[in-house]
Amino acid sequence: GRPCGQIVIASPPSQKSTMSPLRMFGALVLGLAVTIGVIGKAVPELFLKLPMGFIPWAMTGNPMPPFWDVTPFEDGEFRSWARDGDLIVTAGTKSGTNWMLYCAHQIRSKGRGNFTDVLLDTPWVEYMPLPGQRWSDIKEKMNSTILPDGSNVKDYWDHPSFPFRIFKSHVAPPVAPVTKHKKVKYLAMSRNGMDVVRSFYPFFAAHRPEFKARWGGFPPTYSDPMACLKDFLPGGTLEALYFGYVKAWWPHRHDPNVLLLHYSDAKADLAGTVTKLAEFVGVDLDAAEHAEVTRKCDFEHMKTIADKFDYVQWAGAGDKMLCGKDGCPGVDGLLIRSGQNGEGAAFFSDEMKRLWEAAVQSELKDPDLRRWAAEGGGY
């Protein structure tokens, strides 16, 4: 027997047997989270070996897109490649970057220059062709690579005959050291946000399968327009490509070394845009030269040389980034398309428009910026 009044409380056997697996599961989840975090900081390139590996890459705080590295713009590194008089064409993504790169090249050659490939004549400095590649590797290759035809890469982008050099980028302040190096020039350009999203939809699908596999499934081929939009809304993985970009450049619109353009204005007055850009880079064009540059800067001409914008990755595996005209069966992979304004309005459903307008009101507080970002015009 037991003494009177003694109370014995026994733990139910089922509780013990239930808690043990729960604790084990919790420990497993914690260990997995820690492991993913460590990989994300130490060797994030491992994620990119997985299908859709760009998702854990992004979740662990790595830059998006995964092939961008802003090391070239860091203090102590910027002046190792950039010099006074250089033009960095850092238009927003899908907002006329290649258009302005080609147009600036025609201005510096007064309409008489050959254009071999966008990555040769106007190098993209923050682009890493291979996972794990470093800016130091790219910089060395820019100055020493000999192509299979015997030509030197450096002669394409740093030719002695050029009055200035042109680099491609998509960075914005404060990454772009606009105020610190005031004799380096920046051409920034934005576009109606709905048109940007509309342009991304086929653009992501036009990347070669081997390129996507190399970068953990990035960029994705979206299942529907809404899936594309969600990546660009606040909180989406690509939010910074539009909202972050326009907000960062707007305060610098009057800086003397910044030319901030809007895609709609350039489409409406290409000749005037050529004049404005030529003045910005200090090139005098006579009437015949101006007419020839304007002709070559037109989309109709650029479509005839669309293969110059397939992005031959001379600093990587030597293959192309984009499908191009016939590179991927069943895919229209041309980068140079119609370039029309207003296509986003037809692409967006009513629900997409509602979400976009809410994002615009939330992110772009300045009414002048909201107006300019949507339609261009003076500022």
Disulfide bonds with the S-S distance in Angstrom:
Cys103-Cys297 2.30
Cys323-Cys328 1.99
